[in-house]
Amino acid sequence: MELQKIREMTPDELAHRDREAGEQMFRLRFQAKLGQADSTQQIRILRKDIARAKTIARERELGLAVAPVNSGGRAKAKPVAEAKATAKQKTTSKKSKKAAVK
């Protein structure tokens, strides 16, 4: 799956795709052990897709990228620069709140 398509997925879609690919890879590995699989190329592709999905999910978790916002049925993500600016504003506001409490 292309990286851009993965980036456009919502967190729920991303988690679903990750689980689905994991199950499919399990089945392919099982077939390979039984000698029924013809090529291992599909396992490699799935492994890379899972890694991409997990990387995007981790980026969003760390605030390096923002999950897409659904507007009118089409998902659009904010640019990473906007996400970093928003994350920076959140951290500075937390620091100012802590200073005000003291």
Backbone hydrogen bonds, N-H to C=O, Kabsch-Sander energy under -0.5 kcal/mol:
donor,donor_aa,acceptor,acceptor_aa,energy
6,I,2,E,-1.7
7,R,3,L,-2.4
8,E,4,Q,-1.4
9,M,6,I,-1.2
14,L,10,T,-2.6
15,A,11,P,-2.3
16,H,12,D,-2.3
17,R,13,E,-2.6
18,D,14,L,-2.1
19,R,15,A,-2.4
20,E,16,H,-2.6
21,A,17,R,-2.5
22,G,18,D,-2.1
23,E,19,R,-2.3
24,Q,20,E,-2.2
25,M,21,A,-2.4
26,F,22,G,-2.1
27,R,23,E,-2.1
28,L,24,Q,-2.3
29,R,25,M,-2.7
30,F,26,F,-2.3
31,Q,27,R,-2.4
32,A,28,L,-2.2
33,K,29,R,-2.1
34,L,30,F,-1.5
35,G,31,Q,-0.6
35,G,32,A,-0.8
36,Q,31,Q,-2.7
37,A,31,Q,-0.9
44,R,40,T,-1.7
45,I,41,Q,-2.2
46,L,42,Q,-2.5
47,R,43,I,-2.4
48,K,44,R,-2.0
49,D,45,I,-2.2
50,I,46,L,-2.6
51,A,47,R,-1.9
52,R,48,K,-2.4
53,A,49,D,-2.5
54,K,50,I,-2.5
55,T,51,A,-2.2
56,I,52,R,-2.5
57,A,53,A,-2.3
58,R,54,K,-2.2
59,E,55,T,-2.4
60,R,56,I,-2.2
61,E,57,A,-2.0
62,L,58,R,-2.3
63,G,59,E,-0.8
64,L,59,E,-2.4
65,A,59,E,-1.1
66,V,78,K,-0.5
69,V,76,K,-3.2
70,N,68,P,-0.5
71,S,74,R,-1.9
74,R,71,S,-1.0
76,K,69,V,-1.4
83,A,79,P,-1.8
84,K,80,V,-2.6
85,A,81,A,-2.0
86,T,82,E,-2.4
87,A,83,A,-2.5
88,K,84,K,-2.3
89,Q,85,A,-2.0
90,K,86,T,-2.0
91,T,87,A,-1.9
92,T,88,K,-2.2
93,S,89,Q,-2.1
94,K,90,K,-1.8
95,K,91,T,-1.9
96,S,92,T,-2.1
97,K,93,S,-1.9
98,K,94,K,-2.2
99,A,95,K,-2.1
100,A,96,S,-1.8
101,V,97,K,-1.8
102,K,98,K,-1.6
